[in-house]
């Protein structure tokens, strides 16, 4: 497969940016999926920690980008479970 990509790139140099951005997009998507799989709302081990989201502090920034929310000043609202 890689050999075919290099052969096409040698014959048609205009395809090089397309190959580059396709590879860049696939890499970015894979890294984002890995980031989502490691998030606090995903449970991989149900025996040791069945509800990992209950152990997060209120100041934990779980969103990738928080525009209007300042997570440093948040206080806990509710009982401990």
C-alpha positions in Angstrom: 0.0 0.0 0.0 2.7 2.5 0.9 4.8 1.4 -2.1 1.8 2.2 -4.3 1.4 5.6 -2.7 5.0 6.5 -3.4 4.7 5.2 -7.0 1.7 7.4 -7.6 3.4 10.4 -5.9 6.4 10.0 -8.2 4.2 9.9 -11.3 1.8 12.6 -10.2 3.4 15.2 -7.9 0.1 17.0 -7.5 -1.1 14.2 -5.3 1.5 14.8 -2.6 -0.6 17.4 -0.7 -3.6 15.2 -0.9 -1.6 12.3 0.6 -0.2 14.6 3.3 -3.5 16.0 4.4 -5.2 12.6 4.3 -2.5 11.2 6.6 -2.7 14.3 8.8 -6.5 13.9 9.1 -6.3 10.2 9.9 -3.6 10.8 12.5 -5.7 13.6 14.1 -8.8 11.4 14.2 -6.9 8.5 15.8 -5.4 10.8 18.5 -8.8 12.3 19.3 -10.3 8.8 19.7 -7.5 7.9 22.0 -8.1 11.0 24.0 -11.8 10.2 24.2 -11.1 6.7 25.3 -9.0 7.9 28.2 -11.6 10.3 29.5 -13.2 10.2 32.9 -16.6 9.1 31.7 -15.3 5.8 30.2 -15.1 2.7 32.3 -12.6 0.0 31.2 -12.2 -1.7 34.6 -15.6 -2.2 36.3 -14.3 -4.3 39.2 -11.9 -1.8 40.8 -13.6 1.6 40.0 -17.1 1.1 38.5 -18.0 4.9 38.6 -14.8 6.9 38.0 -16.7 10.1 37.3 -17.8 10.3 41.0 -14.1 10.8 42.1 -13.5 13.9 40.0 -13.1 17.2 41.8 -15.5 20.0 40.8 -12.6 22.0 39.4 -11.6 19.3 36.9 -11.9 20.6 33.4 -13.5 17.8 31.4 -14.2 19.8 28.3 -11.6 20.3 25.7 -12.4 24.0 25.4 -14.2 25.9 28.1 -15.1 29.5 26.9 -17.4 30.8 29.6 -16.7 28.5 32.5 -13.9 29.1 35.0 -13.3 25.6 36.5 -10.9 27.0 39.1 -13.7 28.7 41.1 -16.3 26.0 41.0 -17.5 24.5 44.3 -19.1 21.2 44.9 -22.9 21.2 45.0 -24.3 18.0 46.4 -23.5 15.1 48.7 -20.6 12.6 48.5 -21.5 9.2 47.2 
